[in-house]
Amino acid sequence: MSRLRFPLGLAACVLAAPFLVGAGPLPSPSNPAAGNPAQAILDTDRAFAAKAQEVGVGAAFQAFAADEVTLLNRPQAKVDRAALATLFPAGLELEWAPEDASVSADGTLGYSWGRARSRLKKPDGTVVERPPVRYVTVWRRATKDAPWRFIFDGGTVDPEWEAAQPKAQ
């Protein structure tokens, strides 16, 4: 499943650093300044999350994906857009919210990151809660006026949640 258990720290830095040189600091997403190029990614990620609530996880991933994506938390990381609609299990609920985003200097590549929660409702009615995660999504668009499409998604257990768990003796 996407957005689950991937060590992001180093990977996110390696992926993002070459594209963000010269992008400069961005205003806070809670009070975006006019002209904030990252606002479009934040808005797209929020619309993506809303779509998952409306039509289901697989259909939402398909709606916002590029033709081929990398989902780091899948056994086969490279996934064709057409396969996304049926990739996720029935009964999966995934909620997320971006906390920050950044965009390359040319305005065609960026990322968002935030926190997500998932649960799986099994056919017998039981619900399996999964640990909260931090995720990163890399977005690309063909031109500055084209829509954002995600090309990469992955997550790891939220370090704050993990640190708060009782340690085995």
N, C-alpha and C positions, 0 to 999 in steps of 0.2 A: 504494500500500500504506500502511496506517496505520503510525504510529510512525516514519516516515522523512522526513527533511529538511524541517523546518518551523522557522523562527526563533522559538523559544519565549519567550525572555526577556521581551520587552515584552508579547507576547500573554498569557502566563501571568499576569503581574502585572495586566494590564487585566481579564482574566476573573475572577481570584480576589479581587482587592482589595475590591470592593463587598460580597461575600458573607462575608468573613471578619472584618469589623470586629467587635470584641468577642469573637472566638473565643478569643483569648489564646494563650499559648505552650503547646505540647503536649510531653509526655514523649518521649524517644527511642523510635523504633519497635523498637529491639533490647531495650529494657527498659521496656515500657509499664506505666504506673501503672494501678491499678484505676480504672475509670470514664473512661478515655481515649476520648472519642467518635470519634477518628480510627482507633482500632484496628479498628473494624468495616470501614472502607474498606480498610485495609491487608489485613485478612483476605479481603475480597471480591476485591481485586486479585490476591492470591496464589492464590485459588481459580480465578479467571479464567485466570491463567497455567497452572495445573495442568490445567485443562479443555482448553486449547489443545494441550497435550502428549497428552492422552488421546483427544480426538475430532477434532482439527484446528483450524486457525486460524478458518476461516469459521464453523464450528458453535459454537465458543467465543464468538466475537464476537456471534453471534446470541443465544446463551443469556444473555449479560450485558447486552444492549443495551436501551435504552428503545425505544419504538415508532419514533422517528426519531432518528438520530444525525448528528453532524457529524464527518467524518473528514478532517482538514485536508490529508492527504497524498494525497488522491484527486482526480482531475480534476473530478468532481462531488462536492462536499463533503457535501451533504445526502444521506443514505442511509436508505432505509426498512429496518426491521429484517428483513423477509422476504428482502431482497436480500443480506444479509450472508453467508448460508450459501454462496453461489456467487461472492462478490466476489473472493476471494483465489485466486491460482493454485495448481494442483495441485503438490505437491512443496515448498510453502513451509513452512519450520519457523521459528517465532518463539518465542523464550524471553525472558522479562522478569521483573523483580523490583522491587517498589516499595521506595523508600528512605524516603519520608516521605509524610504525608498531613495534611490539615486539614479541619475541618468548620465550617460556618456556625453562628452562635449558636443558630439554631432547629433545628439538627440534620437539615436536609433537603437540604443542598447541600454538596458538598465536592470535594476533588481529591486525587489521588495522583500522585506522579512517581517515576521510577526509570530504570533502564537496561535496554536490550533489545538482543538480537542476532538477526539473521535470516540464513537461508541458503535458497537455492532449489536443490532437487535436480531437475535436468533429466531428461527421458525417456532421454537417452543415457547417464545415470549421472554426468555431471559435476555438480559442486557449485559454486555461485556464492555466496561469502561476501560479505555486505554490511557496511559499516562499522557499528560499534556506535552506538546512539542513546541519547539521553535523551528520555523521553516524559513527557507529562502527560495524565491522564485526568480528566475532570470527571464527577462522580457526582451523581445526584439520587434522591430517594425521596419518595413522596407524603406520608408521615407518618414520625414518628420510629421507628415500629415496622415500616414497610414495607421490603422488600429494596432494596438499592442497585442502580441501573441506570446504566450509563454513557450520557452524552449527547454527549460530545465526546472526541476522541482525536487526538493528533498528536505528532510527534517531530522531532528535529533531530539531525544527526550530533553525537556526543558531543564537546564542545569539548576535553576532555583528550586523546582519541584524535587528533583533528584537529591539535592543537598538536604532537603527537609525530611527525607524518608529515614525511618529508624535504621540504624546500621546493625547488621547481623553480628551477633556475639560469638 
